[in-house]
Amino acid sequence: MNRTREFSSLCIGRFLLIALLPTLFILFLGLNFFGYLSVVHINIHTFYITVVIYFIFLLFIPHNAMVAVCKIRSQFAITRNELENTLEKTALTIDGKTKSVLSVRDFLEDYFKNVRNDNFARIASSTFPMLGILGTFIAIALSMPDFTVSSSKELDGEISKLLAGVGTAFYASIFGIFLSLLWTFFERLGLSKIESLTLSLEDLYQNHIWSQKELLKFKYNQKALMENEFINTLKSTFNLDFIKSINKEHLESYEKIIATTNSGLANIESTLKQSAAELAKTVSKVDSANSAVESKVLLEQNLHEFNKSAKELQNLLLSFDNGLDNALDKIDTKLAESVRHIEEMAVIVKHIKRG
């Protein structure tokens, strides 16, 4: 509550300073209108329209930059405390140094965004001339005489009234243009003071805030580190050792398995041929019925040899499967390692894109 009274006492002077010249202009028109002065002739419509424009201008004054800078300075101590607290919250440590990433300018714009209505300030300079022109036309329309007269003398009198009304109606336009120039002057003056205050705070906390150049340098350094890590991961993923390992170890394993299999199959083929020849002899002996008992014995022996060859073939195939499984397990292990490297590489790429 005390701070509100202090604010009002400090800024009321700025308000009166901006309103001083328009108030003197209205007093001048009023003294002429009520007959205390006879410098100019003022029509009643022109006077009241000008007074309305004057009160509209008074409603706009609190949103002028000159009043806004007064509000900002009245809260300067509180603003500094808020700024320092925000600097601590937004601190970032880089290479052993701790500074804030906050922008003082953005903080002040955010902090004082409710000090005034920017929409009013933006349209003020064009509003007052438009109100003056509108007031001029309204005053002319209201002072328009009645031309339905019967004599030329009366017509001359009505024309004189019209010209007098038109002459005084232009005071509304003059007043509107004057207010626009006055508003623009104080607006620019206030904005320059706000800019000066912002620059002083930026200089004051310059050593506590990371500059854009420092942040860009850190960003590029981080990007370079990520790129180097990406390249190293790429090399470890697609190195020649992996290809050599497959060519040297696994392909040799396949060659051994194939050689062993070919040798075993050749032995089995030879055994089967012998068994087939013996079977043919046995069949011929059975057909000739020379020795049924001898044929039976030979048949059993051949069947035994055939079964033995079949078991050897089965064992050989099992050995081939086991060797193939071992080789495939090794390949799976290597491929799993490659997939892991690729996943790490994808994470690095994602970080690089974010950076």
C-alpha positions as CSV (number, residue, x, y, z in Angstrom):
1,M,0.0,0.0,0.0
2,N,2.8,2.4,0.9
3,R,4.6,1.5,-2.3
4,T,1.4,2.4,-4.3
5,R,1.3,5.9,-2.6
6,E,5.0,6.3,-3.4
7,F,4.5,5.3,-7.0
8,S,1.6,7.8,-7.4
9,S,3.5,10.7,-5.9
10,L,6.5,10.1,-8.1
11,C,4.6,9.7,-11.4
12,I,1.9,12.3,-11.0
13,G,4.4,15.0,-12.0
14,R,5.0,13.2,-15.3
15,F,1.2,13.0,-15.9
16,L,0.8,16.7,-15.3
17,L,3.8,17.5,-17.5
18,I,2.3,15.7,-20.5
19,A,-1.2,17.2,-19.8
20,L,0.1,20.8,-19.3
21,L,0.1,22.2,-22.8
22,P,-3.3,20.6,-23.8
23,T,-4.8,22.0,-20.6
24,L,-3.6,25.5,-21.4
25,F,-5.0,25.1,-24.9
26,I,-8.4,24.2,-23.5
27,L,-8.3,27.1,-21.0
28,F,-7.5,29.4,-23.9
29,L,-10.5,28.2,-25.9
30,G,-12.7,28.4,-22.8
31,L,-11.8,31.9,-22.0
32,N,-12.6,33.0,-25.5
33,F,-15.8,31.0,-25.6
34,F,-17.1,32.5,-22.3
35,G,-16.1,36.0,-23.3
36,Y,-13.2,36.6,-20.9
37,L,-10.9,36.9,-24.0
38,S,-11.8,38.0,-27.5
39,V,-8.8,36.7,-29.4
40,V,-10.7,34.1,-31.4
41,H,-14.3,33.3,-32.0
42,I,-15.2,29.8,-30.7
43,N,-18.4,28.0,-31.7
44,I,-20.2,26.1,-29.0
45,H,-20.0,22.8,-30.9
46,T,-16.3,23.2,-31.5
47,F,-15.6,24.0,-27.9
48,Y,-17.4,20.9,-26.5
49,I,-16.0,18.6,-29.1
50,T,-12.4,19.8,-28.3
51,V,-13.1,19.2,-24.6
52,V,-14.2,15.6,-25.3
53,I,-10.9,15.1,-27.3
54,Y,-9.0,16.5,-24.3
55,F,-10.5,14.1,-21.8
56,I,-9.8,11.2,-24.2
57,F,-6.1,12.3,-24.3
58,L,-6.0,12.3,-20.5
59,L,-7.2,8.7,-20.5
60,F,-4.2,7.8,-22.8
61,I,-1.5,9.6,-20.7
62,P,-1.0,6.7,-18.2
63,H,0.1,4.5,-21.1
64,N,2.7,6.9,-22.4
65,A,6.4,5.8,-22.2
66,M,7.3,8.8,-20.0
67,V,4.8,7.6,-17.3
68,A,5.9,4.0,-17.8
69,V,9.6,4.8,-17.2
70,C,8.5,6.5,-14.0
71,K,6.7,3.3,-12.9
72,I,9.8,1.2,-13.7
73,R,12.1,3.5,-11.7
74,S,9.8,3.5,-8.7
75,Q,10.1,-0.3,-8.5
76,F,13.8,-0.4,-9.4
77,A,15.0,-1.9,-6.1
78,I,12.4,-4.7,-6.3
79,T,13.2,-5.2,-9.9
80,R,16.9,-5.7,-9.1
81,N,16.1,-8.3,-6.4
82,E,13.9,-10.2,-8.8
83,L,16.5,-10.0,-11.5
84,E,19.3,-11.4,-9.2
85,N,17.0,-14.2,-8.0
86,T,16.3,-15.1,-11.6
87,L,20.0,-15.0,-12.5
88,E,20.7,-17.6,-9.7
89,K,17.9,-19.9,-10.9
90,T,19.1,-19.8,-14.6
91,A,22.8,-20.3,-13.8
92,L,24.8,-22.6,-16.0
93,T,28.3,-23.9,-15.3
94,I,30.6,-24.2,-18.3
95,D,34.4,-25.0,-18.0
96,G,34.3,-24.3,-14.3
97,K,32.6,-20.9,-14.7
98,T,29.0,-20.3,-13.5
99,K,26.9,-17.7,-15.2
100,S,23.3,-17.1,-16.1
101,V,21.8,-17.7,-19.5
102,L,19.1,-15.0,-18.8
103,S,18.7,-12.0,-21.1
104,V,18.2,-8.8,-19.1
105,R,16.3,-7.2,-21.9
106,D,13.8,-10.1,-22.2
107,F,13.5,-10.2,-18.4
108,L,12.6,-6.5,-18.2
109,E,10.1,-6.7,-21.1
110,D,8.5,-9.6,-19.3
111,Y,8.6,-8.1,-15.9
112,F,7.0,-4.8,-16.9
113,K,4.6,-6.0,-19.6
114,N,1.7,-4.9,-17.4
115,V,3.1,-1.4,-16.7
116,R,1.2,0.0,-19.6
117,N,-1.1,-1.1,-22.4
118,D,1.0,-1.3,-25.6
119,N,-2.1,-1.3,-27.8
120,F,-3.2,2.2,-26.5
121,A,0.4,3.5,-26.9
122,R,0.6,2.1,-30.4
123,I,-2.6,3.7,-31.7
124,A,-2.5,7.0,-29.8
125,S,-0.5,9.0,-32.3
126,S,-2.9,8.3,-35.1
127,T,-6.1,8.4,-33.0
128,F,-5.9,12.1,-32.0
129,P,-5.7,13.6,-35.6
130,M,-8.6,11.3,-36.6
131,L,-10.6,12.5,-33.6
132,G,-9.8,16.1,-34.5
133,I,-10.9,15.7,-38.2
134,L,-14.1,13.9,-37.0
135,G,-14.8,16.7,-34.6
136,T,-14.3,19.3,-37.3
137,F,-16.9,17.6,-39.5
138,I,-19.3,17.2,-36.7
139,A,-19.0,20.9,-35.7
140,I,-19.6,21.9,-39.3
141,A,-22.6,19.6,-39.6
142,L,-24.1,21.0,-36.4
143,S,-23.5,24.6,-37.3
144,M,-24.9,24.2,-40.8
145,P,-27.5,27.1,-41.3
146,D,-30.9,27.0,-42.8
147,F,-30.7,28.1,-46.4
148,T,-34.5,28.1,-46.9
149,V,-34.8,31.9,-46.6
150,S,-37.0,34.3,-48.5
151,S,-34.6,37.2,-48.9
152,S,-31.0,37.7,-50.0
153,K,-30.2,39.6,-46.8
154,E,-31.2,36.6,-44.7
155,L,-29.2,34.3,-47.0
156,D,-26.1,36.5,-46.6
157,G,-26.6,36.2,-42.8
158,E,-26.8,32.4,-43.0
159,I,-23.7,32.2,-45.2
160,S,-21.8,34.3,-42.6
161,K,-22.9,31.9,-39.9
162,L,-21.7,29.0,-41.9
163,L,-18.3,30.5,-42.6
164,A,-17.9,31.4,-38.9
165,G,-18.8,27.9,-37.9
166,V,-16.4,26.4,-40.4
167,G,-13.6,28.7,-39.3
168,T,-14.0,27.7,-35.6
169,A,-14.5,24.0,-36.4
170,F,-10.9,23.7,-37.6
171,Y,-9.7,24.2,-34.1
172,A,-10.7,20.6,-33.3
173,S,-8.4,19.4,-36.1
174,I,-5.6,21.7,-35.0
175,F,-6.0,20.4,-31.4
176,G,-5.9,16.7,-32.6
177,I,-2.8,17.2,-34.6
178,F,-1.1,19.1,-31.7
179,L,-1.9,16.2,-29.3
180,S,-0.5,13.7,-31.8
181,L,2.8,15.6,-32.0
182,L,2.9,16.0,-28.2
183,W,2.3,12.3,-27.6
184,T,5.0,11.2,-30.1
185,F,7.5,13.5,-28.4
186,F,7.0,12.2,-24.9
187,E,6.7,8.6,-26.2
188,R,10.1,8.7,-27.9
189,L,11.6,10.5,-24.9
190,G,10.3,7.8,-22.5
191,L,11.4,5.0,-24.7
192,S,14.9,6.4,-24.8
193,K,15.0,6.5,-21.0
194,I,13.7,2.9,-20.8
195,E,16.5,1.9,-23.3
196,S,19.1,3.7,-21.2
197,L,17.9,1.9,-18.0
198,T,18.0,-1.4,-19.8
199,L,21.6,-0.8,-21.1
200,S,22.7,0.2,-17.6
201,L,21.4,-3.0,-16.1
202,E,23.0,-5.1,-18.9
203,D,26.3,-3.4,-18.2
204,L,25.9,-4.0,-14.4
205,Y,25.3,-7.7,-14.8
206,Q,27.5,-8.3,-17.8
207,N,30.0,-10.5,-15.9
208,H,27.1,-12.6,-14.4
209,I,25.5,-13.5,-17.8
210,W,26.8,-15.7,-20.6
211,S,27.1,-13.7,-23.8
212,Q,25.7,-15.0,-27.1
213,K,29.3,-15.5,-28.4
214,E,30.2,-17.6,-25.4
215,L,27.1,-19.8,-25.7
216,L,27.7,-20.2,-29.5
217,K,31.3,-21.2,-28.8
218,F,30.2,-23.8,-26.2
219,K,27.6,-25.1,-28.5
220,Y,30.0,-25.6,-31.4
221,N,32.5,-27.3,-29.1
222,Q,29.9,-29.7,-27.9
223,K,28.8,-30.4,-31.4
224,A,32.5,-31.1,-32.4
225,L,32.8,-33.5,-29.4
226,M,29.6,-35.3,-30.4
227,E,30.7,-35.6,-34.0
228,N,34.1,-37.1,-32.9
229,E,32.3,-39.5,-30.7
230,F,30.0,-40.4,-33.6
231,I,33.0,-41.0,-35.9
232,N,34.7,-43.2,-33.3
233,T,31.5,-45.2,-32.7
234,L,31.1,-45.6,-36.5
235,K,34.7,-46.9,-36.8
236,S,34.2,-49.3,-33.9
237,T,31.0,-50.5,-35.5
238,F,32.2,-51.0,-39.1
239,N,35.9,-51.9,-38.5
240,L,37.9,-54.3,-40.7
241,D,38.6,-56.6,-37.7
242,F,35.0,-57.7,-37.9
243,I,35.2,-58.6,-41.6
244,K,38.6,-60.3,-41.1
245,S,37.2,-62.3,-38.2
246,I,34.3,-63.6,-40.4
247,N,36.6,-64.3,-43.3
248,K,39.3,-66.0,-41.2
249,E,37.5,-67.8,-38.5
250,H,34.0,-68.6,-39.7
251,L,34.7,-69.2,-43.3
252,E,37.6,-71.6,-42.2
253,S,35.1,-73.4,-40.0
254,Y,32.8,-73.8,-42.9
255,E,35.6,-75.1,-45.1
256,K,36.5,-77.7,-42.4
257,I,32.9,-78.8,-42.0
258,I,32.5,-79.1,-45.7
259,A,35.7,-81.0,-46.1
260,T,34.8,-83.4,-43.3
261,T,31.4,-83.9,-44.7
262,N,32.7,-84.6,-48.2
263,S,35.1,-87.2,-46.8
264,G,32.5,-88.9,-44.7
265,L,30.0,-88.9,-47.6
266,A,32.7,-90.5,-49.8
267,N,33.4,-93.3,-47.3
268,I,29.6,-93.9,-47.0
269,E,29.3,-93.9,-50.7
270,S,32.1,-96.5,-51.0
271,T,30.5,-98.6,-48.2
272,L,27.1,-98.4,-49.8
273,K,28.6,-99.5,-53.1
274,Q,30.2,-102.5,-51.5
275,S,27.0,-103.4,-49.7
276,A,25.1,-103.1,-52.9
277,A,27.6,-105.4,-54.6
278,E,27.4,-108.0,-51.8
279,L,23.6,-107.8,-51.8
280,A,23.6,-108.4,-55.6
281,K,25.8,-111.5,-55.0
282,T,23.5,-112.7,-52.2
283,V,20.5,-112.3,-54.3
284,S,22.1,-114.2,-57.2
285,K,23.0,-117.0,-54.7
286,V,19.5,-117.1,-53.4
287,D,18.1,-117.2,-56.9
288,S,20.5,-120.1,-57.8
289,A,19.5,-121.8,-54.5
290,N,23.1,-123.2,-54.2
291,S,23.4,-122.4,-50.6
292,A,20.4,-121.0,-48.7
293,V,22.2,-120.9,-45.3
294,E,25.2,-119.1,-46.7
295,S,23.0,-116.6,-48.5
296,K,21.1,-115.8,-45.2
297,V,24.4,-115.2,-43.4
298,L,25.7,-112.9,-46.1
299,L,22.4,-111.0,-46.1
300,E,22.5,-110.4,-42.4
301,Q,26.1,-109.2,-42.6
302,N,25.3,-106.8,-45.5
303,L,22.3,-105.5,-43.5
304,H,24.6,-105.0,-40.5
305,E,27.1,-103.1,-42.6
306,F,24.3,-101.0,-44.1
307,N,22.9,-100.0,-40.7
308,K,26.4,-99.2,-39.5
309,S,26.9,-96.9,-42.6
310,A,23.5,-95.2,-41.9
311,K,24.5,-94.5,-38.3
312,E,27.8,-93.0,-39.4
313,L,25.9,-90.8,-41.9
314,Q,23.5,-89.7,-39.0
315,N,26.5,-88.9,-36.7
316,L,28.2,-87.0,-39.5
317,L,25.1,-84.9,-40.1
318,L,24.7,-84.2,-36.4
319,S,28.4,-83.1,-36.4
320,F,27.7,-80.9,-39.3
321,D,24.7,-79.3,-37.6
322,N,26.7,-78.8,-34.4
323,G,29.5,-77.1,-36.3
324,L,27.0,-75.0,-38.2
325,D,25.3,-74.0,-35.0
326,N,28.6,-73.0,-33.4
327,A,29.5,-70.9,-36.4
328,L,26.1,-69.2,-36.4
329,D,26.4,-68.5,-32.7
330,K,29.6,-66.7,-33.3
331,I,28.1,-64.7,-36.1
332,D,25.1,-63.9,-33.9
333,T,27.5,-62.6,-31.2
334,K,29.3,-60.4,-33.6
335,L,26.1,-59.1,-35.1
336,A,24.8,-58.3,-31.6
337,E,27.9,-56.3,-30.9
338,S,27.4,-54.4,-34.2
339,V,23.7,-53.7,-33.3
340,R,24.9,-52.3,-29.9
341,H,27.4,-50.0,-31.6
342,I,24.7,-48.9,-34.1
343,E,22.3,-48.1,-31.2
344,E,25.1,-46.0,-29.6
345,M,25.6,-44.2,-32.9
346,A,21.9,-43.5,-33.2
347,V,21.9,-41.9,-29.7
348,I,24.8,-39.7,-30.7
349,V,23.1,-38.6,-33.9
350,K,20.0,-37.7,-32.0
351,H,22.1,-35.5,-29.6
352,I,23.8,-33.8,-32.6
353,K,20.4,-33.0,-34.2
354,R,19.2,-31.5,-30.9
355,G,22.3,-29.4,-30.6
